[in-house]
Amino acid sequence: MKVLVVYDSLFGNTQKVASAISQAFGEEGIVSKITEIDPSKIGEFDLLIFGSPTHGGWPTPAFQKFLKEIPSESLKGKSFAAFDTRATAFIARVFGYAAKRIADILISKGGIPVFPPEGFLVKASKGPLKEGEIERALEWGKRIREVSAKIF
């Protein structure tokens, strides 16, 4: 099973979460920043895991552009999971979170979610991650691996 964890990160928090998730897949997991992979290449992977910081309830503008550039045919029937990094401030809860919006876009392009969208907490908009979030990301990745093993 080839797994791609693709992310955007502004302050390094989402990158750390993406790396932890990728570790759950061992040598099968590849982690890449969105600027380092061609959106048309994601069809080469069996499982896709997407992550972005939450900004005003949405993924970063660069991540939104990346999602738009993914050819629809490369996602038809493709398994995926989505995550974000987020603050717990009241205003963040009002606007919502990036992971749900990422998942909705991927579903609209034919992707199949294998796990519900997940959020990993930062102490403030620039971080750092809250205590225990890296470990939680690794465990989330392991649960996705277990579910995916039944599919592939």
GUNUGU-963508 format. One line per 4 residues: number of its first residue (from 1); for each residue x negated, y, z negated of N, C-alpha, C, O. Coordinates in steps of 0.2 Angstrom, whole numbers, always signed. Each point is the difference from the previous one (the first is absolute). Layout:
<tormars>
NUM	X Y Z X Y Z X Y Z X Y Z  ...
</tormars>
This chain:
<tormars>
1	-4 -6 +0 +4 +6 +0 -4 +6 +0 -5 +1 -4  +5 +4 +9 -3 +6 +0 +4 +5 -3 +6 +1 +2  -9 +3 -7 +4 +5 -3 -4 +7 +0 -6 +0 +0  +10 +5 +2 -2 +7 +1 +3 +4 -6 +6 +0 +0
5	-10 +3 -4 +2 +5 -4 -2 +7 +2 -6 +1 +0  +11 +3 +3 -2 +6 +3 +3 +6 -4 +6 -1 -3  -10 +6 +2 +2 +5 -5 -2 +7 +2 -4 +1 +5  +6 +4 -8 -2 +7 +0 -1 +2 -7 +3 -2 -5
9	-8 +6 +4 -2 +2 -7 -3 +7 +0 -5 +1 +4  +7 +3 -8 -2 +7 +0 -5 +1 -6 -5 +4 +1  +6 -7 -6 -5 +1 -6 -3 -7 -3 -3 +0 -5  +4 -5 +9 -3 -6 -1 +4 -5 -4 -2 -6 -1
13	+8 +8 -2 +4 -5 -4 +3 -5 +5 +0 -6 -2  +3 +8 +7 +3 -5 +4 -5 -5 +3 +2 -6 +1  -8 +8 +1 -5 -4 +2 -2 -5 -5 -1 -6 +2  +1 +8 -8 -2 -5 -6 +6 -5 +0 -2 -6 -1
17	+8 +8 +1 +5 -5 +0 +0 -5 +6 +1 -6 -1  -2 +9 +7 +0 -4 +6 -6 -5 -1 +1 -6 +2  -7 +8 -4 -5 -5 -1 +1 -6 -5 -1 -5 +1  +5 +7 -6 +2 -5 -5 +5 -5 +3 -1 -6 -1
21	+5 +9 +5 +5 -5 +3 -3 -4 +5 +1 -6 +0  -6 +8 +4 -4 -4 +5 -4 -5 -4 +0 -6 +3  -2 +7 -9 -4 -5 -3 +4 -6 -2 -3 -6 +0  +10 +6 +0 +4 -5 -2 +0 -5 +6 +2 -6 -1
25	-4 +8 +7 +0 -4 +6 -7 -3 +2 -1 -4 +5  -4 +5 -10 -7 -2 +2 -2 +2 +7 +1 +6 +2  -4 -11 +1 -3 +2 +7 +5 +1 +5 -2 +3 +5  +8 -5 -6 +6 +1 +5 +2 +7 +0 +3 +2 +4
29	-5 +2 -10 +3 +7 +0 -5 +5 +2 -6 +0 -1  +8 +4 +6 -4 +6 +2 +4 +6 -2 +6 +1 +1  -10 +4 -3 +3 +6 -2 -3 +6 +4 -6 +0 +2  +10 +4 +1 -2 +5 +4 +4 +7 -1 +6 +0 -1
33	-9 +5 +2 +3 +7 +0 +3 +1 +6 -2 -3 +5  +8 +6 -5 +4 +1 +7 -4 +3 +5 +1 -1 +6  -6 +5 -8 -4 +4 +6 -6 -5 +3 -3 +2 +4  +3 -8 -7 -5 -5 +2 +3 -6 +4 -4 -4 +2
37	+10 +5 -1 +3 -6 +4 +5 +3 +5 +4 +4 -1  -4 -7 +7 +5 +1 +5 +6 -3 -1 +1 -6 -1  +5 +10 +0 +6 -2 -1 +2 -6 +4 +4 -4 -2  -6 +4 +9 +2 -6 +4 -3 -6 -2 +2 -5 +3
41	-7 +5 -7 -4 -6 -2 +3 -4 -6 -2 -6 -2  +7 +9 -1 +3 -3 -6 +4 -7 +1 +1 -4 -4  +1 +4 +11 +4 -7 +2 -5 -6 -1 +3 -5 +0  -9 +6 +0 -5 -5 -1 +0 -4 -7 -3 -5 -1
45	+6 +8 -4 +0 -2 -6 +7 -4 -2 +5 +2 +3  -5 -7 -8 +5 -3 -2 +5 +3 -5 +6 +0 +0  -10 +4 -4 +4 +4 -6 -3 +7 +0 -7 +0 +0  +11 +4 -1 -2 +7 +0 +2 +3 -6 +6 +0 -3
49	-11 +4 -1 +2 +3 -6 -2 +8 +1 -6 +1 +1  +11 +3 -2 -1 +7 +2 +1 +4 -7 +4 -1 -4  -9 +6 +3 +1 +4 -6 -2 +8 +2 -5 +1 +4  +8 +3 -8 -1 +7 +1 +1 +4 -7 +4 -3 -4
53	-7 +8 +3 +2 +5 -5 +7 +2 +1 +2 +1 +6  +2 +1 -11 +6 +3 +1 -1 +8 +0 -3 +3 -5  +6 +0 +10 +0 +7 +0 +7 +3 +2 +2 -1 +6  +1 +4 -11 +7 +2 +2 +5 -5 +1 +4 +1 +4
57	-6 -7 -6 +5 -6 +1 -2 -4 +6 +3 -5 +2  -8 +7 +2 -2 -3 +6 -7 -2 +0 -4 +2 -4  +2 -7 +8 -7 -1 +1 -4 +6 +3 +3 +5 +2  -9 -5 -2 -4 +6 +2 +2 +1 +8 +2 -5 +3
61	-3 +11 -1 +1 +2 +7 -4 -5 +5 +3 -2 +5  -9 +1 -7 -4 -5 +4 +2 -7 +0 +0 -3 +6  +3 +1 -11 +3 -7 +0 +6 +0 +4 +2 -5 +3  +2 +10 -4 +7 +1 +4 -2 -1 +8 +3 -3 +3
65	-8 +7 -1 -2 +0 +7 -3 -7 +2 +2 -3 +5  -5 -1 -10 -3 -6 +2 +6 -5 +1 +0 -4 +4  +5 +4 -9 +6 -4 +1 +4 +1 +6 +2 -5 +3  -2 +11 -1 +4 +2 +7 -4 -3 +6 +3 -2 +5
69	-10 +1 -6 -4 -2 +6 +0 -8 +0 -3 -2 +5  +5 -1 -10 +0 -7 +0 +5 -3 +6 +6 +2 -1  -8 -5 +6 +5 -3 +5 +5 -4 -3 -2 -5 -4  +8 +6 +5 +6 -4 -3 -1 -7 +1 +1 -4 -4
73	-3 +2 +10 -1 -7 +2 -5 -4 -5 +1 -6 -1  -6 +10 -1 -5 -3 -5 +3 -2 -7 -4 -3 -3  +10 +6 +2 +2 -1 -7 +6 -5 +0 +3 -2 -5  +0 +0 +11 +6 -4 +0 -2 -7 -3 -4 -4 +2
77	+8 +3 -8 -1 -7 -3 -6 +0 -5 -2 -5 -2  -2 +11 +2 -6 +0 -4 +1 +1 -7 +4 +5 -2  -7 -9 -3 +1 +1 -7 -4 +6 -3 -6 +1 +2  +9 +2 -6 -4 +6 -3 +3 +1 -7 +5 -2 -3
81	-9 +6 -1 +1 +3 -6 -2 +7 +0 -5 +2 +3  +8 +2 -8 -2 +8 +0 -1 +2 -7 +4 -3 -5  -9 +7 +4 -1 +3 -7 -2 +7 +1 -1 +3 +5  +2 +1 -11 -2 +7 +0 -4 +1 -7 +1 -4 -4
85	-4 +10 +4 -2 +2 -7 +4 +6 -1 +2 +4 +5  +0 -3 -11 +5 +5 -2 -1 +3 -7 -3 -4 -5  +5 +10 +4 +0 +3 -7 +7 -2 -3 +5 -1 +4  -4 +2 -10 +6 -2 -4 +4 +7 -1 +5 -1 -4
89	-7 +6 +6 +3 +7 -2 +7 +0 +3 +2 -4 +5  +2 +7 -8 +8 +1 +2 +1 +1 +7 +4 -3 +3  -8 +8 -1 +1 +3 +7 -2 -6 +5 +3 +0 +5  -8 -4 -7 -1 -6 +5 +6 -5 +0 +1 -2 +6
93	+2 +1 -11 +6 -4 +0 +5 +3 +4 +4 -4 +3  -3 +10 -3 +5 +3 +4 -1 -1 +7 +5 -1 +4  -11 +2 -1 -1 -1 +7 -1 -7 +2 +1 -1 +6  -2 -3 -10 -1 -7 +2 -7 -2 +1 -5 +4 -2
97	+4 -10 +4 -7 -2 +1 -2 -3 +7 +5 -2 +4  -11 +2 -2 -2 -2 +6 +1 -7 +2 +2 -2 +6  -3 -3 -11 +0 -7 +2 +7 -2 +3 +0 -4 +5  +5 +7 -8 +7 -2 +3 +1 +3 +7 +2 -3 +5
101	-5 +9 -4 +1 +3 +7 -5 -4 +5 +2 -1 +6  -8 -1 -8 -4 -4 +4 +4 -6 +2 +0 -2 +6  +3 -2 -11 +3 -6 +1 +6 +1 +5 +1 -4 +5  +3 +9 -6 +5 +2 +5 -2 +1 +7 +3 -3 +5
105	-8 +6 -4 -3 +1 +7 -2 -6 +3 +1 -2 +6  -5 -2 -10 -2 -7 +3 +6 -5 +1 -1 -3 +5  +6 +4 -9 +6 -5 +2 +3 +3 +6 +2 -4 +4  -1 +10 -3 +3 +3 +6 -4 -2 +6 +2 +0 +6
109	-9 -2 -7 -4 -2 +6 +0 -8 +1 -4 -2 +3  +8 -1 -7 +0 -7 +0 -4 -4 -5 +0 -6 +0  -3 +9 -5 -4 -3 -5 +4 -3 -5 +6 +2 -1  -8 -8 -2 +4 -3 -5 -4 +0 -7 -6 -2 -1
113	+9 +6 -4 -3 +0 -6 +0 -6 -4 +5 -4 +0  -11 +2 -3 -1 -6 -4 +0 +1 -7 +0 -4 -4  +0 +11 +2 +0 +2 -7 +3 +7 +0 -1 +4 +4  +4 -3 -10 +3 +7 +0 -5 +5 -1 -6 -1 -2
117	+7 +8 +4 -5 +5 +0 -2 +1 -7 +4 -1 -5  -10 +3 +4 -3 +1 -7 -4 +6 -1 -2 +3 +5  +3 +0 -11 -4 +7 -1 -5 -1 -6 +1 -4 -4  -7 +7 +5 -5 -1 -5 -1 +8 -2 -1 +4 +4
121	+0 -4 -11 +1 +7 -3 -7 +3 -1 -5 -3 -2  +5 +10 +3 -5 +4 -1 +1 +5 -6 +6 +1 -1  -11 +1 -2 +2 +5 -6 +2 +7 +2 +4 +3 -3  -7 -1 +9 +2 +6 +3 -1 +0 +7 -2 -5 +3
125	+4 +10 +1 +1 -1 +7 -7 -2 +3 +0 -3 +6  -6 +5 -9 -6 -1 +3 -3 -7 -3 -5 -2 +1  +9 +0 -6 -3 -6 -4 -3 +2 -6 +1 +6 -3  -4 -11 -1 -2 -7 +3 +6 -4 -1 +6 +2 -3
129	-7 -8 +5 +6 -6 -1 +1 -1 -8 -5 +1 -4  +11 -2 +2 +1 -2 -7 -4 -6 -2 -1 -4 +5  +0 +3 -11 -3 -6 -2 +4 -6 +2 +6 -1 -1  -10 -4 +3 +3 -7 +2 +3 +0 +7 +2 -6 +2
133	-2 +11 +2 +3 +0 +6 -4 -4 +5 +3 -3 +5  -10 +3 -5 -4 -4 +4 +2 -7 -1 +0 -4 +5  +0 +2 -11 +2 -7 -2 +7 -2 +3 +1 -6 +2  +3 +10 -3 +7 -1 +2 +0 -1 +8 +4 -4 +2
137	-8 +8 +1 +0 +0 +8 -3 -7 +2 +3 -3 +4  -8 +1 -8 -3 -7 +2 +6 -5 -1 +0 -5 +4  +3 +5 -10 +6 -5 -1 +5 +1 +5 +3 -5 +2  -1 +11 +0 +5 +1 +5 -2 -4 +7 +4 -3 +3
141	-11 +4 -1 -2 -3 +5 +0 -8 +0 +1 -3 +5  -3 +1 -11 +1 -8 -1 +7 -2 +1 +1 -6 +3  +4 +10 -6 +7 -3 +1 +2 +1 +8 +3 -5 +2  -6 +10 +1 +2 +0 +7 -4 -6 +4 +3 -3 +4
145	-9 +1 -6 -3 -5 +3 +4 -7 -1 +0 -4 +4  +2 +3 -10 +4 -6 -2 +6 +0 +4 +2 -6 +3  +2 +11 -2 +6 +0 +4 -2 -1 +8 +4 -4 +3  -9 +7 -1 -2 +0 +7 -3 -7 +2 +1 -3 +5
149	-4 -1 -10 -2 -6 +1 +5 -5 +2 -1 -5 +3  +7 +6 -6 +6 -4 +2 +3 +1 +7 +3 -4 +3  -5 +10 +0 +2 +2 +7 -5 -2 +5 +2 -2 +5  -8 +2 -7 -5 -1 +5 -3 -7 +0 -4 -2 +3
</tormars>
